[in-house]
Amino acid sequence: MLSSDPVCTIWTPGRREPPLTVSIFIQTLNEQDNLPGLLESVSWADDVVVLDSLSTDRTREIAEAGGARWFERAYDGRGPHQNWAMENIEFKHRWVFYLDADERMTPELRTEIESIAADWENGTRTRDNGDPVAYYCGRKNYFRDRWLKHAMPPGNIMRFFQPPHIRFARLANPAPTVDGEIGYLREMFIHYNFSKGLTEWFTRHNRYSTYEAQETIKALSDSPVRLGNLLSADRNTRRLELKNLSFRMPLRPVLKFFYMYLGQGGILDGAPGLTYCMLQAIYEYQIVLKVHEMRRVERGLIPS
């Protein structure tokens, strides 16, 4: 069992409106350009928390001017970083929604998550009744002013949760472990994945590919394929097992391109869809090359 629930506010009957019941959690690293737009999209929240990875620009100034609480520490991988927050930050509310600086809350999503959180405060939903303590959420990913509806579909990302009941594994693309039931939100947030341009995207994914290579080697050793999971009723279990299976497939970059461009329908997203599918194939090839290099080092050979 994980630790007990953090302090949360309770709605007093007779008030004209219930109080705000959701904290916003943001992770940053040199996000002075993206952060203002995100803070504007969550300006309704009375508890905005920023966990920074030692930024050197105006990120802190902008965050604190926007009323956010500030925490900082050296980045040690997405999973460990998020776990530190879950264990060391006391959020004002029971429920937390996590966003990156290049993402935006929508009014529709706000309404949905506040409704869920309010139900917990008034006792309509409880953990004992089997109600979810964490929710996956989809996102609309934009590239060159176009929603990549097919090439980069919404997916399922763990973003809405009660901190005491969740922890994260993996250095990149963290996988959650939830002490309780999980659910799926209907509404989505917006993601501007290329807001800093292609150069920054390549720099970031060079770092991510190193984490993914490490996780690939670990999965090949510790996570045997369980084909039964591909038939699971839970869509995220199916997705994770498909990813585990992909670690063992030859020609991964080529297969990923055709899967995204033809299988998922990236071709329907026009030129931005084609470019994005090619970028993902390049990213996959980086991972493959780094896995090969790491294994050479393990055998006492020069990296390449």
C-alpha positions in Angstrom: 0.0 0.0 0.0 1.1 3.5 -0.7 0.9 6.4 1.7 -2.4 8.0 2.8 -4.3 10.7 0.9 -3.0 14.3 1.0 -5.0 17.0 2.5 -7.9 18.2 0.3 -10.6 20.8 0.5 -14.2 19.9 1.3 -17.2 21.7 -0.2 -19.4 23.3 2.4 -23.1 22.9 1.5 -24.8 26.3 0.8 -21.9 27.8 -1.2 -23.0 29.2 -4.6 -20.3 27.1 -6.3 -18.2 24.1 -5.2 -14.5 25.0 -4.6 -11.8 24.0 -7.1 -10.9 20.4 -6.6 -7.9 19.7 -8.9 -4.2 20.6 -8.6 -2.2 21.1 -11.7 1.3 19.5 -11.9 3.8 20.8 -14.5 7.4 19.6 -15.3 9.7 22.1 -17.0 13.2 22.6 -18.4 13.9 26.0 -20.0 10.3 26.5 -21.0 10.1 30.3 -20.9 8.4 30.4 -24.4 5.9 27.6 -23.8 5.0 28.1 -20.2 2.9 31.3 -20.5 0.4 29.6 -22.8 0.0 26.6 -20.5 -0.4 28.8 -17.4 -3.1 30.7 -19.2 -5.0 27.5 -20.0 -5.0 26.5 -16.3 -5.5 30.0 -14.9 -8.7 28.8 -13.2 -6.7 26.4 -10.9 -5.9 27.5 -7.3 -3.0 25.1 -7.0 -0.4 25.0 -9.8 2.9 23.2 -9.0 6.0 23.4 -11.2 8.8 20.8 -10.9 11.8 22.2 -12.8 14.9 20.4 -13.9 17.3 23.3 -13.2 16.3 25.7 -15.9 18.7 28.5 -16.9 16.2 30.8 -18.6 13.2 32.8 -17.2 11.1 29.7 -16.5 11.0 30.3 -12.7 10.3 34.0 -13.0 7.3 33.2 -15.3 6.0 30.4 -13.2 6.1 32.4 -9.9 4.6 35.4 -11.6 1.7 33.2 -12.7 1.1 32.1 -9.1 2.7 28.6 -9.4 4.5 26.9 -6.5 8.1 26.1 -7.5 10.2 23.0 -6.9 13.4 22.0 -8.6 15.8 19.1 -8.8 18.3 17.5 -11.2 16.5 15.4 -13.8 17.1 11.6 -13.5 14.6 10.2 -15.9 10.9 10.7 -16.3 9.8 7.9 -14.0 12.1 8.8 -11.1 11.4 12.5 -11.5 7.6 12.0 -11.3 7.9 9.6 -8.4 9.9 12.2 -6.5 7.0 14.6 -7.0 4.4 12.0 -5.8 6.4 11.4 -2.7 7.7 14.9 -1.8 5.1 17.5 -3.0 2.0 18.0 -0.9 -0.6 19.0 -3.4 -3.5 21.0 -2.2 -6.2 18.7 -3.7 -6.8 15.0 -3.8 -6.7 14.9 -7.6 -3.8 16.1 -9.8 -3.7 16.6 -13.5 -0.2 16.6 -15.1 0.8 18.7 -18.1 4.0 19.5 -19.9 4.7 23.1 -20.9 4.0 22.5 -24.6 0.5 21.2 -23.7 -2.8 23.0 -23.1 -5.8 22.3 -21.0 -9.2 22.6 -22.7 -12.5 23.9 -21.1 -14.2 20.6 -21.9 -11.4 18.5 -20.2 -11.5 20.9 -17.2 -15.3 20.3 -16.8 -14.8 16.5 -16.9 -12.0 16.3 -14.4 -13.6 18.8 -12.0 -16.8 16.7 -12.1 -14.9 13.6 -11.2 -13.0 15.3 -8.4 -16.2 16.9 -7.0 -17.9 13.5 -6.9 -15.1 12.3 -4.6 -15.4 15.3 -2.3 -19.1 14.8 -1.8 -18.8 11.0 -1.5 -20.6 10.0 -4.7 -17.4 8.2 -5.8 -15.1 6.3 -3.4 -12.2 3.9 -3.7 -14.2 1.3 -1.7 -16.9 1.3 -4.4 -14.2 0.5 -7.0 -14.2 3.9 -8.6 -10.9 4.7 -10.5 -8.1 6.5 -8.6 -6.3 7.3 -11.8 -7.3 8.0 -15.4 -5.7 7.8 -18.8 -6.2 10.7 -21.1 -5.8 11.3 -24.8 -4.3 14.3 -26.5 -4.6 16.1 -29.8 -1.1 16.4 -31.3 -0.4 19.3 -33.6 2.4 19.7 -36.2 2.5 22.5 -38.8 -0.9 23.8 -37.7 -2.5 20.4 -38.3 -4.0 17.9 -35.9 -2.2 14.6 -36.6 -5.3 12.6 -36.0 -4.0 9.5 -37.7 -0.2 9.7 -37.7 -0.1 10.6 -34.0 -3.4 9.4 -32.6 -4.6 10.5 -29.1 -3.4 7.4 -27.3 -3.7 6.7 -23.6 -1.4 8.7 -21.3 -1.7 8.6 -17.5 -2.4 12.2 -16.5 -5.2 12.4 -13.9 -4.6 10.7 -10.6 -4.4 10.7 -6.8 -0.7 10.9 -6.0 -0.7 8.4 -3.0 -2.0 5.6 -5.3 0.4 5.9 -8.3 4.1 5.4 -9.1 5.9 5.4 -12.4 8.5 3.1 -14.0 10.9 3.6 -16.9 13.2 6.5 -17.7 11.2 7.6 -20.8 7.5 7.2 -21.6 6.8 6.1 -18.0 4.5 3.2 -17.3 2.3 3.8 -14.2 1.6 1.3 -11.4 -1.7 2.1 -9.8 -2.9 0.9 -6.4 -6.6 0.8 -7.4 -8.8 0.9 -10.4 -8.1 2.9 -13.6 -10.4 4.8 -15.9 -10.3 6.6 -19.2 -11.3 10.3 -19.8 -13.5 11.2 -22.7 -12.0 14.7 -23.4 -8.4 15.4 -24.5 -5.8 18.0 -24.0 -3.8 19.8 -26.7 -0.1 19.0 -27.5 2.2 21.3 -29.5 5.1 18.7 -29.8 7.1 20.9 -32.2 6.6 24.2 -30.5 10.4 24.8 -30.3 11.2 23.6 -33.8 12.7 20.5 -35.4 16.2 21.2 -34.0 15.0 21.0 -30.4 12.8 17.9 -31.3 15.9 16.1 -32.6 17.9 17.1 -29.5 15.2 15.9 -27.2 14.7 12.7 -29.0 18.4 12.0 -29.0 18.1 12.0 -25.2 14.9 9.9 -25.3 16.4 7.3 -27.6 19.2 6.7 -25.1 16.6 6.0 -22.4 14.5 3.9 -24.7 17.6 1.8 -25.7 18.3 1.2 -22.0 14.6 0.2 -21.5 14.7 -2.0 -24.6 17.7 -4.0 -23.2 16.0 -4.3 -19.9 12.7 -5.5 -21.5 14.5 -8.1 -23.6 16.0 -9.5 -20.4 13.2 -9.1 -17.9 9.9 -8.9 -19.7 9.0 -12.0 -21.8 6.3 -11.7 -24.4 2.8 -12.6 -23.1 0.7 -13.0 -26.2 -2.4 -13.2 -24.1 -2.1 -9.6 -23.2 -2.7 -8.7 -26.8 -6.3 -9.9 -26.2 -6.7 -8.1 -22.9 -9.9 -6.1 -22.4 -7.8 -3.2 -21.2 -6.6 -1.2 -24.2 -3.5 0.1 -22.5 -2.4 -3.5 -21.5 -2.7 -4.4 -25.2 -0.6 -1.3 -26.2 2.2 -2.1 -23.8 2.4 -5.7 -24.8 2.5 -4.7 -28.5 5.4 -2.4 -27.6 7.1 -5.2 -25.8 6.7 -7.4 -28.8 8.1 -4.7 -31.1 11.4 -4.8 -29.2 12.0 -8.3 -30.7 11.1 -7.6 -34.3 13.6 -7.0 -37.1 13.5 -3.9 -39.3 11.8 -2.0 -36.6 12.3 1.5 -38.2 10.8 0.4 -41.5 7.9 -1.5 -39.8 7.1 1.5 -37.6 7.0 3.8 -40.6 4.5 1.6 -42.6 2.5 0.9 -39.4 2.1 4.6 -38.8 1.7 5.8 -42.3 -0.5 3.1 -43.7 -1.8 1.1 -40.8 -2.8 4.0 -38.6 -3.7 6.2 -41.6 -1.0 8.8 -41.4 -1.3 9.2 -45.1 -4.6 11.0 -44.4 -2.8 13.7 -42.5 -1.2 15.0 -45.7 2.4 16.3 -45.8 2.7 16.9 -42.1 1.6 13.3 -41.5 4.3 12.0 -43.9 7.0 14.1 -42.3 6.0 13.0 -38.8 6.0 9.3 -39.7 9.5 9.7 -41.2 10.7 11.4 -38.1 9.4 8.6 -35.9 11.2 6.0 -38.1 14.4 8.0 -37.7 13.8 8.0 -33.9 13.3 4.2 -33.9 16.5 3.8 -35.9 18.4 5.8 -33.2 17.1 3.4 -30.6 18.1 0.3 -32.6 21.6 1.7 -33.2 22.1 2.6 -29.5 20.9 -0.9 -28.4 23.6 -2.4 -30.7 26.2 0.0 -29.3 25.3 -0.7 -25.7 25.6 -4.4 -26.3 29.0 -4.0 -27.8 30.2 -2.1 -24.7 28.8 -4.9 -22.5 31.0 -7.4 -24.4 34.1 -5.2 -23.9 34.2 -3.9 -27.5 34.5 -0.3 -28.7 31.1 1.3 -29.0 30.9 1.3 -32.8 
